[in-house]
């Protein structure tokens, strides 16, 4: 019965396709439904349960999330599996092909932040914040320092490794980092993209920093936003 539901959903979606041989058009066939790309974003750092996905996408309903997961599974972008005991819970994860979509997020993100309407103060999920670091890193600013940065973002933890002007980020324990940020993703984004001082955010209780504070301040300077596009006005 479940397979039949997925098949019917796939057939319904197929009827809305562009029927255009352009690769970009087919990409929109696969990912153009509202929330599809953001579901994939939440899975970019590893498998998640249904409830974890909803927590990262607070505006999505359970019904729509179910539809998007089924559609992306039918398209081969993600798969679902059951974790072995003692967890024994169902999770969703990107396929190898699905993970290749990160380049799409990076190109779209770099382009879209130039919009005068982009508001970096809006809520960020943990996965969105980490993906933004991999997207917006200024390689020249990051040259010459090797460092490990940890992040405790609610129930999720990440670890960033900076080396040779590159950043690698993985999900997992933040222990052993040279500097560790603890707080909501939105608060860290306020320091990185909103220009707020770390000291002020700490005093307000919005975040805390363990380890090398100077390194933490340096880290927040590595992701400058590009200039805004000029929009002709009538």
C-alpha positions in Angstrom: 0.0 0.0 0.0 2.8 2.4 0.8 4.5 1.7 -2.5 1.2 2.4 -4.3 1.0 5.7 -2.5 4.5 6.7 -3.6 3.8 5.6 -7.1 0.6 7.6 -7.3 2.3 10.7 -5.9 5.1 10.4 -8.5 2.5 10.1 -11.3 0.7 13.1 -10.1 3.9 15.1 -9.9 4.9 13.9 -13.4 1.7 15.5 -14.9 3.0 18.9 -13.7 6.4 18.5 -15.4 7.6 21.0 -17.9 8.2 18.5 -20.7 11.4 20.3 -21.6 14.7 18.7 -22.5 16.7 21.4 -20.8 18.6 20.0 -17.8 17.6 23.0 -15.7 14.0 22.4 -16.5 14.2 18.8 -15.5 16.0 19.8 -12.3 12.9 21.9 -11.6 10.7 18.9 -12.4 12.5 17.0 -9.6 13.1 19.7 -7.0 10.7 22.6 -7.9 7.9 21.7 -5.4 7.7 24.0 -2.4 9.9 22.8 0.5 11.7 20.1 -1.6 15.1 21.9 -1.6 14.9 22.7 2.1 14.1 19.1 2.9 17.3 18.2 1.1 19.2 21.0 2.9 18.3 19.5 6.2 19.7 16.1 5.2 23.0 17.5 3.8 25.0 16.6 7.0 23.5 13.1 7.5 20.4 11.1 8.1 17.5 12.4 10.2 14.2 11.2 11.6 10.9 12.7 10.5 10.6 14.7 13.7 14.1 16.1 13.3 13.2 17.3 9.8 10.1 19.0 11.1 12.1 20.7 13.8 14.5 22.2 11.2 11.5 23.3 9.0 9.0 24.7 11.5 6.8 26.1 8.8 6.1 22.7 7.1 3.1 20.5 7.9 3.4 16.8 8.5 1.3 16.1 5.5 3.4 18.2 3.1 6.7 16.8 4.6 5.4 13.3 3.9 4.6 14.2 0.3 8.0 15.8 -0.3 9.8 12.8 1.2 7.9 10.4 -0.9 8.4 12.5 -4.1 12.2 12.8 -3.5 12.4 9.1 -2.7 10.6 8.2 -5.9 13.0 10.5 -7.8 16.1 8.7 -6.3 17.2 11.8 -4.4 16.8 10.3 -0.9 16.2 7.0 0.7 14.8 5.8 3.9 16.1 3.0 6.1 15.7 1.7 9.6 18.6 2.1 12.1 19.7 -1.1 13.8 18.9 -1.7 17.5 18.8 -0.2 20.0 17.7 2.9 18.0 15.4 0.9 15.6 13.9 4.0 14.1 13.3 5.1 10.5 15.5 7.8 9.1 15.8 9.6 5.8 19.1 10.3 4.0 20.3 11.6 0.7 21.6 9.2 -1.9 25.1 9.7 -3.3 23.5 11.5 -6.2 21.3 13.6 -3.9 24.4 14.8 -2.0 25.8 16.1 -5.3 23.1 18.8 -5.0 25.2 20.8 -2.5 26.7 22.7 -5.5 23.2 23.9 -6.3 22.7 25.2 -2.8 26.0 27.0 -2.9 25.5 28.7 -6.3 21.9 29.6 -5.5 22.9 30.9 -2.0 25.7 33.1 -3.3 23.4 34.5 -5.9 20.4 35.1 -3.7 22.2 36.9 -0.8 22.8 39.7 -3.3 19.1 40.4 -3.3 18.2 43.7 -1.5 15.3 41.7 0.0 17.5 39.1 1.7 17.2 39.3 5.5 20.1 37.5 7.3 18.3 38.1 10.7 15.5 35.6 9.9 15.7 32.1 11.6 18.4 29.7 10.5 18.3 25.9 11.0 21.5 24.3 12.2 22.0 22.6 8.8 21.4 25.9 7.0 24.0 27.7 9.1 26.6 25.0 8.6 25.9 24.9 4.8 26.2 28.7 4.7 29.7 28.4 6.1 30.8 26.0 3.4 29.2 28.4 0.9 30.4 31.8 2.0 33.9 31.1 3.3 36.4 33.7 2.0 39.4 31.5 1.2 41.9 34.4 1.3 40.9 35.4 4.8 41.1 31.8 6.0 44.6 31.3 4.7 47.4 30.6 7.2 45.5 29.3 10.2 44.6 25.7 11.1 41.8 25.5 13.6 39.0 23.3 14.9 35.7 25.0 15.7 32.9 23.3 17.5 29.1 24.1 17.5 26.5 23.0 20.0 23.2 24.0 18.4 20.4 22.6 20.5 20.2 18.9 20.0 22.7 19.0 17.1 26.5 19.3 17.2 29.0 20.0 14.4 32.8 20.3 14.0 34.5 22.5 11.5 38.1 22.0 10.4 39.9 25.0 8.8 43.1 24.3 6.9 44.7 25.8 3.8 41.9 28.2 3.2 39.3 25.5 3.2 36.6 24.4 5.6 35.3 20.9 6.2 32.2 20.5 8.4 30.8 17.3 9.8 28.0 16.4 12.2 29.3 15.0 15.5 30.6 15.9 19.0 32.2 19.3 19.4 34.6 18.1 22.1 38.3 18.9 21.5 37.7 22.0 19.4 39.9 25.1 19.8 36.8 27.2 20.2 33.2 26.2 20.6 30.0 28.1 20.0 26.9 27.1 22.0 23.6 28.7 21.2 20.8 29.0 18.6 21.9 29.1 15.0 20.2 32.5 14.7 22.4 34.0 17.4 25.6 32.7 15.7 24.4 34.0 12.4 23.8 37.4 14.0 27.6 37.5 14.8 28.7 36.2 11.4 26.3 37.9 9.0 24.6 40.5 11.1 27.7 42.3 12.5 26.8 41.9 16.2 29.6 41.7 18.6 30.2 38.3 20.3 30.7 40.0 23.7 27.3 41.6 23.4 25.6 38.3 22.4 27.3 36.6 25.4 26.3 39.3 27.8 22.7 38.9 26.6 22.8 35.2 27.1 22.2 34.5 23.4 25.3 32.3 23.1 28.4 31.2 24.9 32.0 30.6 23.7 34.4 28.1 25.2 38.1 28.0 24.4 39.9 30.6 22.3 37.8 33.8 22.2 40.2 35.5 19.8 39.9 32.6 17.4 36.1 32.7 17.7 36.1 36.4 16.7 38.4 35.6 13.8 36.1 32.9 12.7 33.1 35.2 12.5 35.0 37.4 10.1 35.6 34.7 7.4 32.2 34.9 5.7 31.6 38.4 4.3 28.4 38.8 2.4 28.7 40.2 -1.2 27.4 43.6 -2.2 23.7 43.9 -3.0 22.6 43.9 -6.6 21.4 47.2 -8.0 17.7 46.9 -8.8 16.5 49.5 -11.4 13.6 51.5 -10.1 10.9 53.0 -12.3 
